[in-house]
Amino acid sequence: MEATNILITGANGQLGHEMRNVLADDQRFNAIFTDVAGDNIVMLDITDEAAVEQIISGHSIQVIVNCAAYTAVDAAEDNEPLAARLNADAVGILARVAKRHGARMVHVSTDYVFDGQGCIPYTEEMPTCPQSAYGRTKLDGERQLLNALGDDAVILRTAWLYSPYGKNFVKTMLALGKDKPALKVVFDQVGSPTCARDLARAIVTVMSAEQWHGGIYHFSNEGVISWYDFTKAIHQLAGITTCDVQPCHSNEFPAKAHRPAYSVLDKTKFKATFGVTVPYWLDSLKDTLKLL
């Protein structure tokens, strides 16, 4: 069986790094890793349609995996046109080029497409209502993708992503826990953390299924916690005992972008469609901390 030619964008980000890890010895795929800069990857500006066209056609790409995004949630409030360029318009470019060449696409989206005011896990069919520039631009990206590719697109919405790479909540709490005698962390925002390696494996599951299952899916680790509980677990597992972590309300830390109070994603559709189990957040956190 011939290997599938795939293109990974955003290869230097958290998820991109983990895609490189999980695909390293997978003979089912010929992977080309791209980003705007970095070592051992192909340079590609995904906002440049001609450049995207050249690489897709030149390498006979069959599946695009878009891990690239503008993820600076607060900065997006002041730079919404830039966020839109990367989170929406670039997705449309990738999708249109994919359509011209008969390729499919896996795209990563976010819980921020919802208003975060719910109290039961969000299913894929629930109405979207983003409350931030980041959420609006990500939702626009979803729409551009589905308009161009329809059932040849898979959208994976995720939340609270972390890994050993780049900047993320886990690494920040580790650093603060070692440096500060006390911390306040919000307890009134709850969700499910997502280990980037688990998400990368989920993407491989989508691409390697016996048949293609287009549509929108939700994926995060199992379980529900607050940011406060998450921090307590991080410190306990890392053996940090010198930092007093206390719960606080969100309004004690005003931010430009609205944060969802409730961002638990229902993963029933993904598990049923692809016949997989999803790791519990604490087990995945333990594995990641071993790497750190």
Backbone as CSV, one residue per row, in Angstrom:
resi,resn,N_x,N_y,N_z,CA_x,CA_y,CA_z,C_x,C_y,C_z
1,MET,0.850,-1.203,0.000,0.000,0.000,0.000,0.879,1.244,0.000
2,GLU,0.593,2.150,-0.934,1.402,3.364,-1.055,1.145,4.314,0.103
3,ALA,2.215,5.016,0.497,2.090,5.999,1.575,1.301,7.205,1.077
4,THR,0.582,7.846,1.990,-0.205,9.046,1.684,0.683,10.275,1.820
5,ASN,0.633,11.143,0.831,1.411,12.390,0.875,0.636,13.437,1.665
6,ILE,1.221,13.880,2.778,0.531,14.856,3.625,1.394,16.094,3.849
7,LEU,0.721,17.220,4.042,1.384,18.492,4.321,0.949,18.966,5.697
8,ILE,1.912,19.260,6.562,1.619,19.768,7.905,2.026,21.234,7.953
9,THR,1.089,22.114,8.261,1.417,23.529,8.461,1.628,23.795,9.949
10,GLY,2.300,24.895,10.260,2.532,25.231,11.666,3.393,24.211,12.380
11,ALA,4.397,23.689,11.689,5.196,22.578,12.219,6.045,22.956,13.421
12,ASN,6.234,24.247,13.672,7.023,24.665,14.833,6.183,24.959,16.065
13,GLY,4.869,24.872,15.928,4.004,25.096,17.077,3.912,23.856,17.948
14,GLN,3.137,23.968,19.027,2.980,22.835,19.944,2.487,21.585,19.221
15,LEU,1.379,21.733,18.499,0.796,20.585,17.817,1.679,20.127,16.660
16,GLY,2.257,21.087,15.942,3.153,20.735,14.841,4.330,19.901,15.303
17,HIS,4.923,20.276,16.432,6.015,19.492,17.005,5.571,18.061,17.307
18,GLU,4.383,17.941,17.886,3.900,16.611,18.235,3.527,15.793,16.997
19,MET,3.073,16.462,15.934,2.843,15.755,14.673,4.150,15.185,14.147
20,ARG,5.214,15.946,14.285,6.526,15.449,13.865,6.922,14.218,14.666
21,ASN,6.616,14.245,15.967,6.963,13.112,16.825,6.170,11.856,16.475
22,VAL,4.845,12.007,16.350,4.013,10.815,16.153,4.147,10.242,14.741
23,LEU,4.570,11.074,13.788,4.727,10.589,12.413,6.151,10.139,12.088
24,ALA,7.063,10.281,13.051,8.487,10.040,12.787,8.753,8.655,12.199
25,ASP,8.072,7.632,12.696,8.323,6.261,12.230,7.103,5.643,11.561
26,ASP,6.146,6.474,11.160,4.917,5.973,10.556,5.080,5.890,9.038
27,GLN,5.218,4.670,8.544,5.479,4.457,7.120,4.246,4.658,6.242
28,ARG,3.102,4.907,6.863,1.873,5.093,6.075,1.797,6.474,5.441
29,PHE,2.686,7.383,5.877,2.602,8.767,5.418,3.959,9.297,4.971
30,ASN,3.942,10.037,3.863,5.083,10.869,3.466,4.728,12.292,3.882
31,ALA,5.364,12.778,4.925,4.962,14.063,5.495,5.941,15.165,5.140
32,ILE,5.389,16.307,4.732,6.171,17.520,4.527,5.755,18.508,5.600
33,PHE,6.714,18.956,6.401,6.432,19.865,7.516,6.803,21.283,7.121
34,THR,5.870,22.203,7.321,6.081,23.583,6.888,5.781,24.575,8.007
35,ASP,6.431,25.721,7.905,6.160,26.854,8.789,6.810,28.071,8.145
36,VAL,6.656,29.228,8.777,7.240,30.439,8.197,8.741,30.531,8.444
37,ALA,9.254,29.754,9.422,10.685,29.751,9.709,11.001,28.531,10.559
38,GLY,12.297,28.165,10.620,12.707,27.051,11.470,13.642,26.101,10.773
39,ASP,14.210,25.202,11.551,15.154,24.224,11.023,14.440,22.949,10.604
40,ASN,14.962,22.312,9.583,14.487,21.001,9.115,13.026,20.992,8.683
41,ILE,12.549,22.139,8.221,11.195,22.208,7.688,11.203,23.026,6.399
42,VAL,10.120,22.943,5.658,9.958,23.707,4.428,9.304,25.044,4.756
43,MET,9.853,26.117,4.247,9.276,27.442,4.497,8.008,27.623,3.656
44,LEU,6.929,28.037,4.298,5.680,28.269,3.590,4.853,29.315,4.312
45,ASP,4.435,30.329,3.560,3.501,31.337,4.053,2.119,30.924,3.578
46,ILE,1.269,30.475,4.494,-0.031,29.939,4.088,-1.019,31.034,3.686
47,THR,-0.621,32.304,3.816,-1.463,33.387,3.309,-1.132,33.726,1.855
48,ASP,-0.149,33.036,1.288,0.294,33.240,-0.099,-0.245,32.086,-0.945
49,GLU,-1.339,32.342,-1.667,-2.003,31.259,-2.403,-1.112,30.641,-3.469
50,ALA,-0.295,31.460,-4.118,0.604,30.927,-5.148,1.629,29.969,-4.545
51,ALA,2.135,30.326,-3.369,3.116,29.463,-2.698,2.470,28.156,-2.246
52,VAL,1.245,28.252,-1.745,0.520,27.043,-1.332,0.251,26.157,-2.542
53,GLU,-0.168,26.784,-3.632,-0.432,26.048,-4.876,0.814,25.290,-5.341
54,GLN,1.938,25.959,-5.276,3.189,25.361,-5.746,3.568,24.118,-4.946
55,ILE,3.439,24.207,-3.620,3.868,23.074,-2.793,2.865,21.920,-2.847
56,ILE,1.582,22.239,-2.948,0.559,21.178,-3.020,0.683,20.414,-4.334
57,SER,0.837,21.152,-5.420,0.959,20.500,-6.723,2.306,19.816,-6.895
58,GLY,3.358,20.465,-6.405,4.708,19.926,-6.578,4.955,18.635,-5.831
59,HIS,4.211,18.418,-4.745,4.423,17.213,-3.933,3.223,16.273,-3.950
60,SER,2.290,16.526,-4.854,1.099,15.672,-4.990,0.443,15.390,-3.634
61,ILE,0.203,16.471,-2.889,-0.339,16.346,-1.539,-1.774,15.822,-1.584
62,GLN,-2.052,14.838,-0.723,-3.379,14.235,-0.657,-4.184,14.700,0.564
63,VAL,-3.473,15.032,1.640,-4.141,15.533,2.847,-3.316,16.684,3.425
64,ILE,-3.994,17.805,3.693,-3.371,18.931,4.403,-3.815,18.866,5.859
65,VAL,-2.856,18.993,6.766,-3.173,19.087,8.192,-2.776,20.488,8.648
66,ASN,-3.770,21.316,8.949,-3.481,22.706,9.310,-3.363,22.870,10.824
67,CYS,-2.117,22.952,11.283,-1.831,23.187,12.705,-1.469,24.645,12.963
68,ALA,-1.458,25.462,11.914,-1.064,26.866,12.054,-2.245,27.698,12.533
69,ALA,-1.966,28.689,13.379,-3.027,29.582,13.859,-2.417,30.783,14.561
70,TYR,-3.192,31.846,14.631,-2.867,32.999,15.474,-3.564,32.744,16.798
71,THR,-2.792,32.410,17.843,-3.378,31.948,19.100,-3.203,32.930,20.263
72,ALA,-2.672,34.117,19.994,-2.525,35.124,21.055,-3.892,35.756,21.307
73,VAL,-4.632,35.171,22.232,-6.042,35.504,22.413,-6.252,36.980,22.752
74,ASP,-5.480,37.522,23.685,-5.642,38.931,24.051,-5.158,39.863,22.947
75,ALA,-4.025,39.529,22.347,-3.477,40.365,21.275,-4.425,40.437,20.084
76,ALA,-5.200,39.381,19.868,-6.145,39.363,18.743,-7.201,40.447,18.870
77,GLU,-7.496,40.889,20.095,-8.477,41.960,20.281,-8.004,43.261,19.639
78,ASP,-6.701,43.481,19.608,-6.128,44.677,18.983,-5.643,44.423,17.562
79,ASN,-5.574,43.162,17.169,-5.039,42.807,15.850,-5.980,41.836,15.130
80,GLU,-7.260,42.111,15.176,-8.214,41.170,14.573,-7.976,40.961,13.073
81,PRO,-7.589,42.003,12.302,-7.305,41.743,10.878,-6.171,40.732,10.677
82,LEU,-5.132,40.809,11.512,-4.032,39.845,11.407,-4.506,38.458,11.826
83,ALA,-5.252,38.394,12.925,-5.784,37.107,13.365,-6.676,36.499,12.291
84,ALA,-7.481,37.335,11.644,-8.372,36.857,10.592,-7.588,36.343,9.388
85,ARG,-6.486,36.999,9.109,-5.661,36.576,7.965,-5.140,35.152,8.156
86,LEU,-4.720,34.847,9.394,-4.146,33.538,9.663,-5.201,32.494,10.026
87,ASN,-6.198,32.890,10.798,-7.182,31.931,11.293,-8.334,31.683,10.346
88,ALA,-8.546,32.593,9.404,-9.689,32.455,8.499,-9.271,32.449,7.041
89,ASP,-8.660,33.557,6.595,-8.330,33.674,5.170,-7.329,32.616,4.707
90,ALA,-6.327,32.324,5.546,-5.340,31.302,5.178,-5.987,29.920,5.092
91,VAL,-6.973,29.683,5.959,-7.697,28.411,5.920,-8.465,28.296,4.605
92,GLY,-9.065,29.409,4.200,-9.763,29.427,2.917,-8.826,29.159,1.746
93,ILE,-7.628,29.727,1.804,-6.633,29.498,0.750,-6.254,28.023,0.686
94,LEU,-5.918,27.446,1.832,-5.555,26.025,1.876,-6.680,25.161,1.333
95,ALA,-7.912,25.497,1.707,-9.066,24.704,1.284,-9.306,24.804,-0.216
96,ARG,-9.182,26.019,-0.751,-9.407,26.191,-2.195,-8.351,25.448,-3.013
97,VAL,-7.114,25.533,-2.573,-6.042,24.819,-3.289,-6.261,23.316,-3.167
98,ALA,-6.637,22.857,-1.982,-6.928,21.438,-1.793,-8.031,20.982,-2.747
99,LYS,-9.063,21.797,-2.878,-10.184,21.463,-3.767,-9.717,21.304,-5.207
100,ARG,-8.869,22.215,-5.650,-8.379,22.167,-7.038,-7.579,20.910,-7.315
101,HIS,-6.951,20.364,-6.290,-6.068,19.209,-6.483,-6.639,17.912,-5.915
102,GLY,-7.906,17.935,-5.539,-8.538,16.721,-5.043,-7.997,16.249,-3.710
103,ALA,-7.470,17.174,-2.928,-6.926,16.828,-1.612,-7.972,17.043,-0.529
104,ARG,-7.739,16.416,0.602,-8.595,16.593,1.769,-7.851,17.409,2.811
105,MET,-8.554,17.760,3.895,-7.928,18.637,4.880,-8.443,18.356,6.287
106,VAL,-7.504,18.344,7.229,-7.817,18.268,8.656,-7.404,19.608,9.263
107,HIS,-8.332,20.240,9.945,-8.103,21.585,10.489,-8.419,21.606,11.973
108,VAL,-7.594,22.289,12.748,-7.780,22.356,14.196,-8.452,23.678,14.565
109,SER,-9.574,23.585,15.277,-10.296,24.770,15.728,-10.366,24.769,17.255
110,THR,-11.322,25.492,17.825,-11.248,25.821,19.243,-12.611,25.854,19.929
111,ASP,-12.590,25.682,21.250,-13.787,25.851,22.070,-14.272,27.298,22.083
112,TYR,-13.409,28.236,21.701,-13.768,29.661,21.723,-14.846,30.021,20.691
113,VAL,-15.232,29.076,19.835,-16.338,29.361,18.904,-17.675,29.373,19.648
114,PHE,-17.693,28.872,20.888,-18.894,28.909,21.719,-18.824,30.095,22.677
115,ASP,-19.972,30.428,23.300,-19.972,31.579,24.208,-19.463,31.242,25.603
116,GLY,-19.324,29.941,25.914,-18.776,29.547,27.205,-19.721,29.741,28.367
117,GLN,-20.998,29.930,28.084,-21.974,30.154,29.150,-22.810,28.917,29.441
118,GLY,-22.458,27.801,28.834,-23.236,26.579,29.013,-22.955,25.898,30.340
119,CYS,-23.622,24.771,30.556,-23.395,23.982,31.767,-23.387,22.489,31.479
120,ILE,-23.545,22.126,30.190,-23.387,20.736,29.771,-22.386,20.724,28.619
121,PRO,-21.653,19.611,28.457,-20.615,19.577,27.418,-21.149,19.944,26.034
122,TYR,-20.367,20.736,25.323,-20.756,21.206,23.994,-20.629,20.090,22.963
123,THR,-21.729,19.832,22.250,-21.675,18.929,21.099,-21.409,19.745,19.841
124,GLU,-21.114,19.034,18.760,-20.791,19.696,17.498,-21.988,20.440,16.915
125,GLU,-23.205,20.039,17.308,-24.408,20.630,16.731,-24.887,21.869,17.485
126,MET,-24.309,22.136,18.636,-24.773,23.280,19.426,-24.415,24.592,18.735
127,PRO,-25.251,25.632,18.913,-25.012,26.898,18.212,-23.722,27.571,18.670
128,THR,-22.990,28.124,17.715,-21.762,28.855,18.008,-22.093,30.322,18.290
129,CYS,-21.271,30.926,19.124,-21.478,32.334,19.461,-20.201,32.884,20.087
130,PRO,-19.153,33.065,19.283,-17.856,33.484,19.830,-17.930,34.860,20.493
131,GLN,-17.187,35.007,21.588,-17.201,36.237,22.368,-15.881,37.002,22.286
132,SER,-15.000,36.590,21.394,-13.685,37.228,21.271,-13.264,37.273,19.812
133,ALA,-12.289,38.119,19.526,-11.751,38.197,18.160,-11.166,36.858,17.742
134,TYR,-10.462,36.212,18.660,-9.889,34.891,18.372,-10.993,33.914,17.982
135,GLY,-12.043,33.853,18.780,-13.143,32.947,18.484,-13.835,33.263,17.172
136,ARG,-14.036,34.552,16.900,-14.697,34.946,15.643,-13.868,34.535,14.432
137,THR,-12.555,34.757,14.513,-11.706,34.436,13.354,-11.588,32.929,13.160
138,LYS,-11.569,32.180,14.254,-11.507,30.714,14.126,-12.806,30.165,13.532
139,LEU,-13.934,30.728,13.940,-15.213,30.282,13.384,-15.297,30.614,11.902
140,ASP,-14.805,31.785,11.512,-14.789,32.156,10.095,-13.929,31.167,9.310
141,GLY,-12.808,30.741,9.901,-11.958,29.745,9.256,-12.699,28.434,9.035
142,GLU,-13.455,27.997,10.027,-14.270,26.789,9.874,-15.222,26.925,8.686
143,ARG,-15.881,28.083,8.613,-16.880,28.285,7.561,-16.244,28.317,6.180
144,GLN,-15.098,28.995,6.063,-14.417,29.038,4.766,-13.979,27.632,4.332
145,LEU,-13.522,26.848,5.289,-13.086,25.482,4.984,-14.261,24.628,4.498
146,LEU,-15.357,24.657,5.240,-16.507,23.834,4.867,-17.136,24.298,3.564
147,ASN,-17.132,25.611,3.316,-17.674,26.124,2.054,-16.865,25.635,0.856
148,ALA,-15.559,25.517,1.037,-14.694,25.113,-0.074,-14.614,23.601,-0.245
149,LEU,-14.571,22.863,0.868,-14.281,21.428,0.783,-15.435,20.517,1.188
150,GLY,-16.405,21.038,1.929,-17.527,20.195,2.333,-17.079,18.965,3.098
151,ASP,-17.524,17.791,2.644,-17.240,16.539,3.352,-15.787,16.087,3.226
152,ASP,-15.010,16.766,2.409,-13.587,16.431,2.327,-12.781,17.137,3.416
153,ALA,-13.471,17.815,4.319,-12.812,18.505,5.434,-13.195,17.856,6.757
154,VAL,-12.211,17.784,7.651,-12.449,17.398,9.046,-11.986,18.552,9.922
155,ILE,-12.869,18.998,10.802,-12.529,20.035,11.772,-12.490,19.395,13.156
156,LEU,-11.372,19.561,13.843,-11.234,19.082,15.218,-11.175,20.287,16.148
157,ARG,-12.226,20.496,16.905,-12.206,21.565,17.916,-11.568,21.021,19.197
158,THR,-10.678,21.815,19.768,-9.981,21.381,20.970,-9.917,22.518,21.969
159,ALA,-9.296,22.280,23.127,-9.256,23.287,24.188,-8.067,23.042,25.111
160,TRP,-7.572,24.092,25.737,-6.568,24.014,26.810,-5.347,23.185,26.375
161,LEU,-4.815,23.487,25.205,-3.724,22.687,24.642,-2.407,22.960,25.374
162,TYR,-1.664,21.890,25.637,-0.344,22.018,26.261,0.582,20.929,25.744
163,SER,1.878,21.119,25.931,2.889,20.175,25.460,4.234,20.567,26.066
164,PRO,5.278,19.805,25.792,6.611,20.225,26.239,7.184,21.380,25.409
165,TYR,6.464,21.821,24.374,7.005,22.795,23.428,6.295,24.147,23.562
166,GLY,7.026,25.210,23.236,6.427,26.532,23.169,5.910,27.027,24.507
167,LYS,5.024,28.020,24.433,4.433,28.592,25.636,3.058,27.975,25.876
168,ASN,2.808,27.544,27.093,1.498,27.017,27.432,1.303,27.060,28.939
169,PHE,0.102,26.779,29.380,-0.264,26.922,30.790,0.579,26.027,31.701
170,VAL,0.792,24.802,31.294,1.540,23.867,32.140,2.952,24.378,32.392
171,LYS,3.634,24.792,31.345,5.009,25.275,31.503,5.053,26.571,32.310
172,THR,4.048,27.433,32.100,3.989,28.679,32.862,3.789,28.405,34.349
173,MET,2.887,27.494,34.689,2.629,27.183,36.098,3.823,26.491,36.749
174,LEU,4.551,25.707,36.002,5.774,25.098,36.532,6.790,26.183,36.890
175,ALA,6.976,27.128,35.964,7.959,28.197,36.192,7.541,29.084,37.360
176,LEU,6.258,29.473,37.401,5.780,30.334,38.483,5.830,29.607,39.826
177,GLY,5.519,28.332,39.808,5.533,27.562,41.046,6.913,27.473,41.669
178,LYS,7.926,27.460,40.826,9.304,27.393,41.318,9.822,28.760,41.753
179,ASP,9.271,29.828,41.147,9.798,31.179,41.389,9.027,31.965,42.444
180,LYS,7.740,31.651,42.619,6.901,32.488,43.489,6.445,31.729,44.740
181,PRO,6.349,32.424,45.869,5.877,31.773,47.096,4.367,31.557,47.103
182,ALA,3.634,32.338,46.281,2.174,32.216,46.257,1.637,32.559,44.874
183,LEU,0.497,31.958,44.529,-0.150,32.179,43.237,-1.655,32.205,43.427
184,LYS,-2.322,33.050,42.651,-3.773,32.990,42.551,-4.138,32.498,41.153
185,VAL,-5.050,31.516,41.095,-5.465,30.946,39.813,-6.988,30.841,39.809
186,VAL,-7.592,31.180,38.663,-9.056,31.227,38.597,-9.670,29.842,38.771
187,PHE,-10.754,29.803,39.545,-11.472,28.554,39.771,-12.839,28.554,39.083
188,ASP,-13.230,29.709,38.501,-14.559,29.822,37.892,-14.538,29.667,36.378
189,GLN,-13.453,29.123,35.848,-13.397,28.719,34.437,-13.052,27.231,34.427
190,VAL,-13.939,26.424,33.838,-13.719,24.980,33.829,-13.691,24.450,32.398
191,GLY,-12.954,23.379,32.221,-12.836,22.772,30.908,-12.073,21.467,30.996
192,SER,-11.532,21.042,29.866,-10.765,19.798,29.793,-9.428,20.083,29.114
193,PRO,-8.322,19.851,29.800,-7.014,20.046,29.163,-6.839,19.093,27.982
194,THR,-5.972,19.469,27.071,-5.659,18.611,25.928,-4.155,18.494,25.769
195,CYS,-3.655,17.294,25.922,-2.249,17.018,25.634,-2.060,17.033,24.116
196,ALA,-1.140,17.850,23.625,-0.960,18.002,22.175,-0.588,16.687,21.500
197,ARG,0.115,15.812,22.207,0.460,14.526,21.592,-0.788,13.670,21.392
198,ASP,-1.727,13.738,22.333,-2.981,13.004,22.157,-3.771,13.547,20.975
199,LEU,-3.759,14.868,20.801,-4.444,15.472,19.657,-3.763,15.075,18.353
200,ALA,-2.444,15.042,18.351,-1.712,14.610,17.157,-2.076,13.173,16.795
201,ARG,-2.163,12.334,17.792,-2.552,10.937,17.542,-3.976,10.858,17.013
202,ALA,-4.846,11.743,17.510,-6.226,11.773,17.011,-6.255,12.152,15.533
203,ILE,-5.397,13.087,15.133,-5.321,13.492,13.732,-4.855,12.323,12.865
204,VAL,-3.871,11.587,13.351,-3.403,10.405,12.616,-4.523,9.372,12.511
205,THR,-5.309,9.230,13.557,-6.461,8.320,13.526,-7.435,8.721,12.430
206,VAL,-7.687,10.016,12.307,-8.587,10.515,11.248,-8.041,10.160,9.870
207,MET,-6.746,10.385,9.671,-6.147,10.168,8.347,-5.997,8.695,7.995
208,SER,-5.872,7.833,8.993,-5.605,6.420,8.731,-6.854,5.546,8.793
209,ALA,-8.018,6.161,9.034,-9.273,5.388,9.075,-9.516,4.722,7.718
210,GLU,-10.223,3.592,7.742,-10.485,2.840,6.512,-11.250,3.670,5.496
211,GLN,-12.110,4.547,5.970,-12.780,5.477,5.063,-12.767,6.870,5.686
212,TRP,-12.934,7.858,4.836,-12.884,9.253,5.291,-14.213,9.630,5.933
213,HIS,-14.151,10.262,7.098,-15.351,10.700,7.803,-15.299,12.220,7.968
214,GLY,-15.779,12.945,6.966,-15.745,14.395,7.017,-16.706,14.957,8.048
215,GLY,-16.434,16.204,8.477,-17.329,16.874,9.402,-16.601,17.509,10.570
216,ILE,-17.376,17.986,11.535,-16.833,18.643,12.723,-16.836,17.652,13.883
217,TYR,-15.713,17.619,14.612,-15.581,16.753,15.777,-14.965,17.545,16.926
218,HIS,-15.224,17.070,18.131,-14.602,17.660,19.315,-13.590,16.680,19.899
219,PHE,-12.436,17.228,20.309,-11.411,16.385,20.925,-10.658,17.148,22.003
220,SER,-10.700,16.609,23.201,-9.847,17.045,24.302,-9.633,15.815,25.162
221,ASN,-8.832,15.905,26.191,-8.725,14.769,27.102,-10.009,14.628,27.918
222,GLU,-10.212,13.451,28.490,-11.399,13.200,29.304,-11.273,13.904,30.659
223,GLY,-12.437,14.221,31.244,-12.450,14.823,32.564,-12.743,16.305,32.525
224,VAL,-13.092,16.862,33.663,-13.454,18.279,33.789,-12.788,18.852,35.031
225,ILE,-12.084,19.973,34.875,-11.435,20.631,36.010,-11.422,22.141,35.784
226,SER,-11.077,22.875,36.838,-10.852,24.318,36.712,-9.360,24.561,36.514
227,TRP,-9.022,25.786,36.132,-7.604,26.146,36.003,-6.895,26.021,37.355
228,TYR,-7.607,26.337,38.434,-7.054,26.193,39.779,-6.711,24.733,40.072
229,ASP,-7.650,23.827,39.824,-7.408,22.400,40.058,-6.270,21.879,39.177
230,PHE,-6.226,22.368,37.952,-5.170,21.964,37.019,-3.797,22.368,37.570
231,THR,-3.721,23.596,38.077,-2.460,24.080,38.639,-2.034,23.255,39.844
232,LYS,-2.994,22.947,40.730,-2.693,22.135,41.910,-2.131,20.769,41.501
233,ALA,-2.712,20.183,40.460,-2.244,18.882,39.980,-0.846,18.983,39.376
234,ILE,-0.605,20.042,38.609,0.717,20.251,37.999,1.790,20.331,39.079
235,HIS,1.535,21.138,40.100,2.516,21.320,41.168,2.716,20.038,41.981
236,GLN,1.627,19.347,42.246,1.740,18.117,43.028,2.562,17.073,42.284
237,LEU,2.285,16.891,41.005,3.009,15.894,40.218,4.474,16.281,40.021
238,ALA,4.738,17.595,39.953,6.108,18.070,39.743,6.892,18.181,41.052
239,GLY,6.216,17.911,42.177,6.902,17.980,43.459,7.165,19.396,43.936
240,ILE,6.370,20.345,43.469,6.516,21.740,43.896,5.695,21.951,45.169
241,THR,6.361,22.212,46.285,5.684,22.339,47.575,5.862,23.715,48.211
242,THR,6.611,24.592,47.550,6.941,25.891,48.153,6.029,27.022,47.692
243,CYS,5.050,26.716,46.833,4.152,27.751,46.299,2.739,27.515,46.812
244,ASP,2.168,28.517,47.445,0.808,28.448,47.972,-0.173,28.873,46.877
245,VAL,-0.873,27.921,46.299,-1.817,28.202,45.208,-3.211,28.386,45.793
246,GLN,-3.801,29.551,45.524,-5.122,29.867,46.051,-6.101,30.154,44.905
247,PRO,-7.380,29.774,45.075,-8.384,30.044,44.028,-8.813,31.509,44.030
248,CYS,-9.167,32.004,42.854,-9.683,33.372,42.745,-10.710,33.438,41.625
249,HIS,-11.425,34.561,41.546,-12.421,34.776,40.493,-11.751,35.369,39.248
250,SER,-12.377,35.164,38.115,-11.843,35.685,36.849,-11.723,37.204,36.858
251,ASN,-12.654,37.882,37.546,-12.614,39.347,37.524,-11.441,39.930,38.313
252,GLU,-10.706,39.083,39.003,-9.489,39.547,39.668,-8.327,39.654,38.691
253,PHE,-8.501,39.078,37.507,-7.479,39.159,36.458,-8.127,39.654,35.167
254,PRO,-8.451,40.932,35.068,-9.094,41.456,33.861,-8.235,41.208,32.620
255,ALA,-8.874,40.774,31.558,-8.164,40.506,30.308,-8.923,41.144,29.155
256,LYS,-8.226,41.461,28.089,-8.877,42.087,26.928,-9.896,41.152,26.291
257,ALA,-9.532,39.891,26.177,-10.420,38.927,25.521,-11.268,38.189,26.545
258,HIS,-12.517,37.973,26.192,-13.418,37.204,27.046,-13.001,35.737,27.057
259,ARG,-12.868,35.175,28.263,-12.568,33.758,28.407,-13.851,32.989,28.694
260,PRO,-14.040,31.823,28.057,-15.242,31.040,28.348,-15.224,30.507,29.777
261,ALA,-16.340,30.665,30.481,-16.436,30.129,31.838,-16.571,28.607,31.811
262,TYR,-17.158,28.103,30.723,-17.387,26.663,30.594,-17.019,26.244,29.177
263,SER,-16.008,25.412,29.049,-15.570,25.029,27.697,-15.330,23.521,27.585
264,VAL,-16.191,22.748,28.231,-16.090,21.296,28.155,-16.676,20.822,26.823
265,LEU,-15.896,20.049,26.081,-16.320,19.560,24.772,-16.778,18.102,24.871
266,ASP,-17.900,17.794,24.262,-18.428,16.434,24.232,-17.741,15.667,23.097
267,LYS,-17.061,14.590,23.439,-16.259,13.836,22.467,-16.943,12.562,21.962
268,THR,-18.231,12.434,22.269,-18.957,11.208,21.913,-18.867,10.898,20.420
269,LYS,-19.057,11.904,19.585,-19.055,11.696,18.129,-17.705,11.186,17.649
270,PHE,-16.620,11.782,18.137,-15.287,11.352,17.701,-15.029,9.909,18.122
271,LYS,-15.345,9.585,19.369,-15.078,8.227,19.883,-15.902,7.184,19.132
272,ALA,-17.164,7.510,18.834,-18.029,6.565,18.139,-17.624,6.387,16.680
273,THR,-17.271,7.484,16.031,-16.919,7.424,14.611,-15.621,6.666,14.375
274,PHE,-14.631,6.911,15.216,-13.300,6.345,14.971,-12.963,5.168,15.890
275,GLY,-13.905,4.799,16.772,-13.713,3.615,17.593,-12.520,3.684,18.529
276,VAL,-12.339,4.832,19.168,-11.182,5.021,20.040,-11.624,5.413,21.445
277,THR,-10.711,5.216,22.388,-10.884,5.780,23.717,-9.973,6.998,23.835
278,VAL,-10.363,7.937,24.674,-9.599,9.176,24.842,-8.941,9.158,26.222
279,PRO,-7.651,9.468,26.306,-6.962,9.427,27.603,-7.521,10.438,28.598
280,TYR,-7.476,10.058,29.881,-7.876,10.928,30.974,-6.831,12.022,31.143
281,TRP,-7.271,13.234,31.472,-6.361,14.388,31.517,-5.194,14.177,32.473
282,LEU,-5.443,13.530,33.621,-4.386,13.371,34.612,-3.301,12.415,34.119
283,ASP,-3.708,11.359,33.424,-2.727,10.411,32.877,-1.840,11.079,31.834
284,SER,-2.452,11.897,30.970,-1.670,12.586,29.937,-0.764,13.659,30.532
285,LEU,-1.246,14.317,31.577,-0.414,15.314,32.252,0.817,14.643,32.862
286,LYS,0.626,13.504,33.503,1.755,12.759,34.069,2.791,12.430,32.995
287,ASP,2.328,11.957,31.851,3.253,11.607,30.756,4.028,12.825,30.259
288,THR,3.338,13.958,30.159,3.998,15.170,29.672,5.024,15.680,30.678
289,LEU,4.684,15.640,31.942,5.621,16.123,32.967,6.883,15.276,33.036
290,LYS,6.767,13.987,32.701,7.957,13.138,32.636,8.905,13.648,31.542
291,LEU,8.332,14.101,30.430,9.144,14.632,29.323,9.768,15.981,29.695
292,LEU,9.084,16.739,30.565,9.592,18.043,30.970,10.614,17.930,32.106
